[in-house]
Amino acid sequence: MPGRRSGRIEMGSRLRASLRGASGERSQALPFIAMLLMMFIAAIGLAIDLGLIFFTKSDVTRAVDAAALAGAAALPDQDLARARVDEYLALNDVDPATAEVTFPTGEGGEPRKLVEVKATKTANLIILDAFGLDDVTVESDGRAEQASVDAVLIFDRSGSMCRDSHGLRVDCPSANPYPPGQWQPMLHLKEAANIFVESFDPVYDQIALASYSTSGTLDQELTQGFDDVQTAIDEMWPSGYTNIYEGTMRGVEELINFPPDGNARSDSVGVMILLTDGEANRPSHSGCSDTNCPYARLKARLAAQEACYRHIVVYTILMGEEALQNNENVELMQDIADVTDEGQDCPFATESSYPSDGHWGDGATENYFEAPSPEDLQDVFEDIAQRIFTRLDR
């Protein structure tokens, strides 16, 4: 019995010693666990607040990009451009008072439709605020440039552009002043075209004039002297056939004629506005009549393909009820606009690569316009101007 009691006492001593050891280990582990917990909370806080900083940076970046685009669209009026910048910053929850707005010029001091915007926004931190870091200011800058335009007007000056007050073709008067009611629709075209020229900005844009009848000519090279363009428009004289191919090619050639030989600019958007009131009947070949000329339509489409290959957008106008009643006229002018429209893939083309007639584009374009009467031309030109600059704003 005594031996048995002694064993129990010995076991109890070992148990108490073991418990005291475990308690000591637990008390030593608690600070370590607490430290790990604090590190975990800090890591979560850092992740949350870094996320806030990232999203704030994204917000201010989007704001300055939108503001720069809006400002560029308002140039050359720098006061209006600054007002647009402030408006778009405020709409995107960025304080306009933090913004720095500049209008850089080209290397030679030439004006550009360029706006640079720098702005800041404060990210209010949540978790790290407990560690004394309550906010962070993030900065972003953006720049936008609305491309200048090099535009070529390509006008039909064939004999069909000369009619009497009843719409019948007549010989054009030989000198000013022209008899009342004659030389239409050419006179309406000249009036509307001169107004259209004024929708461009001579500070940034250039305009040229090409025209065509039996052959195509470049009547005025690209220039910022819009008075010269309007003078060339006034001097157009109707006669001959309708060679849409050569008229279009004169425009293409001018838009790829860079210095030192020409005035085209590689950093500008090249556009052509092509107008006709009748069917393509030149260039001709054996068996081609004046009223049905598949080869002339083929060449016109090939000129459009060349324009697209050169990244030139063509806006087309078919004018007059007589022309609009001819499906081949409509399809040709739709195709020329369609094949050069945005998004088309335009490898270099040869005559043998394409059918002699038919649709070449994807069948969807907003760059084809109809003017049933000469009086509709001004509205059509206004629509085209709006579309050109809307395209640039995008």
Backbone hydrogen bonds, N-H to C=O, Kabsch-Sander energy under -0.5 kcal/mol:
donor,donor_aa,acceptor,acceptor_aa,energy
5,R,1,M,-1.9
6,S,2,P,-2.2
7,G,3,G,-1.5
8,R,4,R,-1.6
9,I,5,R,-2.4
10,E,6,S,-2.0
11,M,7,G,-2.2
12,G,8,R,-2.2
13,S,9,I,-1.9
14,R,10,E,-2.0
15,L,11,M,-2.2
16,R,12,G,-2.5
17,A,13,S,-2.3
18,S,14,R,-2.3
19,L,15,L,-2.6
20,R,16,R,-2.3
21,G,17,A,-2.0
22,A,18,S,-2.4
23,S,19,L,-2.5
24,G,20,R,-1.8
25,E,21,G,-2.0
26,R,22,A,-2.5
27,S,23,S,-2.3
28,Q,24,G,-1.5
29,A,25,E,-1.9
30,L,26,R,-1.8
32,F,28,Q,-0.6
33,I,29,A,-2.7
34,A,30,L,-2.7
35,M,31,P,-2.4
36,L,32,F,-2.4
37,L,33,I,-2.5
38,M,34,A,-2.3
39,M,35,M,-2.3
40,F,36,L,-2.3
41,I,37,L,-2.6
42,A,38,M,-2.6
43,A,39,M,-2.3
44,I,40,F,-2.4
45,G,41,I,-2.9
46,L,42,A,-2.9
47,A,43,A,-2.4
48,I,44,I,-2.7
49,D,45,G,-2.9
50,L,46,L,-2.7
51,G,47,A,-1.9
52,L,48,I,-1.9
53,I,49,D,-2.4
54,F,50,L,-2.6
55,F,51,G,-2.7
56,T,52,L,-2.3
57,K,53,I,-2.5
58,S,54,F,-2.2
59,D,55,F,-2.4
60,V,56,T,-2.5
61,T,57,K,-2.0
62,R,58,S,-2.5
63,A,59,D,-2.2
64,V,60,V,-2.4
65,D,61,T,-2.1
66,A,62,R,-2.4
67,A,63,A,-2.5
68,A,64,V,-2.4
69,L,65,D,-2.1
70,A,66,A,-2.2
71,G,67,A,-2.4
72,A,68,A,-2.5
73,A,69,L,-1.8
74,A,70,A,-0.6
74,A,71,G,-1.0
75,L,71,G,-0.6
75,L,72,A,-0.9
77,D,74,A,-1.2
78,Q,76,P,-1.2
81,A,77,D,-2.4
82,R,78,Q,-2.5
83,A,79,D,-2.0
84,R,80,L,-2.4
85,V,81,A,-2.2
86,D,82,R,-2.5
87,E,83,A,-2.3
88,Y,84,R,-2.4
89,L,85,V,-2.3
90,A,86,D,-2.4
91,L,87,E,-2.1
92,N,88,Y,-1.1
93,D,90,A,-1.7
94,V,89,L,-2.5
98,T,95,D,-1.9
99,A,96,P,-1.7
100,E,118,K,-3.0
102,T,116,E,-2.3
106,G,110,E,-3.0
109,G,106,G,-1.9
114,L,112,R,-1.7
115,V,144,A,-2.4
116,E,102,T,-2.5
117,V,142,G,-3.2
118,K,100,E,-2.2
119,A,140,S,-2.4
121,K,138,V,-2.2
123,A,136,V,-3.5
124,N,122,T,-0.7
125,L,123,A,-0.7
125,L,134,D,-1.8
130,A,127,I,-1.7
131,F,128,L,-1.4
132,G,129,D,-1.7
133,L,128,L,-2.1
134,D,132,G,-0.8
136,V,123,A,-2.1
138,V,121,K,-2.8
138,V,136,V,-0.6
140,S,119,A,-2.2
142,G,117,V,-2.9
144,A,115,V,-2.2
146,Q,113,K,-2.1
147,A,145,E,-0.7
150,D,269,V,-2.6
151,A,149,V,-0.6
151,A,206,Q,-2.6
152,V,271,V,-2.1
153,L,151,A,-0.5
153,L,208,A,-2.7
154,I,273,I,-3.1
155,F,153,L,-0.5
155,F,210,A,-2.1
156,D,275,L,-0.7
157,R,212,Y,-2.8
159,G,240,G,-2.4
161,M,158,S,-2.0
162,C,159,G,-1.6
163,R,161,M,-0.5
163,R,184,Q,-1.9
164,D,168,L,-2.8
167,G,164,D,-2.2
170,V,162,C,-1.8
182,Q,179,P,-1.7
184,Q,163,R,-1.5
186,M,161,M,-1.6
187,L,183,W,-2.2
189,L,185,P,-2.5
190,K,186,M,-2.5
191,E,187,L,-2.3
192,A,188,H,-2.7
193,A,189,L,-2.8
194,N,190,K,-2.2
195,I,191,E,-1.5
196,F,192,A,-2.3
197,V,193,A,-2.2
198,E,194,N,-0.9
199,S,196,F,-1.9
200,F,197,V,-1.6
204,Y,201,D,-1.2
205,D,201,D,-3.6
206,Q,149,V,-2.8
207,I,223,T,-2.3
208,A,151,A,-2.4
209,L,220,Q,-2.1
210,A,153,L,-3.5
211,S,217,T,-2.3
212,Y,155,F,-1.8
213,S,215,S,-2.4
217,T,211,S,-3.0
219,D,209,L,-1.7
219,D,217,T,-0.7
220,Q,209,L,-2.1
223,T,207,I,-1.5
226,F,224,Q,-1.4
228,D,225,G,-1.1
229,V,225,G,-1.1
230,Q,226,F,-2.4
231,T,227,D,-2.1
232,A,228,D,-2.1
233,I,229,V,-2.1
234,D,230,Q,-2.1
235,E,231,T,-1.2
236,M,233,I,-1.4
239,S,157,R,-2.6
243,N,213,S,-1.9
243,N,241,Y,-0.6
244,I,242,T,-0.9
245,Y,282,R,-0.6
247,G,243,N,-1.8
248,T,244,I,-2.6
249,M,245,Y,-2.5
250,R,246,E,-2.1
251,G,247,G,-1.4
252,V,248,T,-2.2
253,E,249,M,-2.7
254,E,250,R,-1.6
255,L,251,G,-1.9
256,I,252,V,-0.9
256,I,253,E,-0.5
257,N,254,E,-1.0
258,F,256,I,-1.2
261,D,258,F,-1.0
262,G,258,F,-1.4
264,A,257,N,-2.1
268,S,265,R,-1.5
269,V,148,S,-3.0
270,G,268,S,-0.5
271,V,150,D,-2.3
271,V,269,V,-0.5
272,M,313,V,-2.4
273,I,152,V,-2.3
274,L,272,M,-0.6
274,L,315,Y,-2.9
275,L,154,I,-2.6
275,L,273,I,-0.5
276,T,317,I,-2.0
281,N,242,T,-2.0
282,R,242,T,-1.4
288,C,285,H,-2.2
289,S,287,G,-0.6
289,S,292,N,-1.2
297,R,293,C,-1.8
298,L,294,P,-2.6
299,K,295,Y,-2.5
300,A,296,A,-2.0
301,R,297,R,-2.3
302,L,298,L,-2.3
303,A,299,K,-2.1
304,A,300,A,-1.8
305,Q,301,R,-2.3
306,E,302,L,-2.1
307,A,303,A,-2.1
308,C,304,A,-2.4
309,Y,305,Q,-2.5
310,R,306,E,-1.5
311,H,308,C,-2.1
312,I,307,A,-2.8
313,V,270,G,-2.0
315,Y,272,M,-3.1
316,T,367,N,-2.2
317,I,274,L,-2.6
318,L,369,F,-2.3
319,M,276,T,-2.5
319,M,317,I,-0.6
320,G,371,A,-2.9
321,E,372,P,-0.9
324,L,320,G,-2.1
325,Q,321,E,-1.2
326,N,323,A,-1.3
327,N,325,Q,-0.8
329,N,326,N,-0.5
330,V,326,N,-1.9
331,E,327,N,-3.0
332,L,328,E,-2.0
333,M,329,N,-2.3
334,Q,330,V,-2.3
335,D,331,E,-2.5
336,I,332,L,-2.4
337,A,333,M,-1.7
338,D,334,Q,-2.8
339,V,335,D,-3.1
340,T,336,I,-0.8
341,D,338,D,-1.3
344,Q,341,D,-1.6
346,C,344,Q,-0.7
353,S,350,T,-1.5
354,Y,351,E,-1.2
369,F,316,T,-2.4
371,A,318,L,-2.5
376,D,373,S,-2.0
377,L,374,P,-1.6
380,V,376,D,-2.0
381,F,377,L,-2.9
382,E,378,Q,-2.1
383,D,379,D,-2.2
384,I,380,V,-2.4
385,A,381,F,-2.5
386,Q,382,E,-2.2
387,R,383,D,-2.2
388,I,384,I,-2.7
389,F,385,A,-2.1
390,T,386,Q,-2.1
391,R,387,R,-2.2
392,L,388,I,-1.6
393,D,389,F,-2.0
394,R,390,T,-1.5
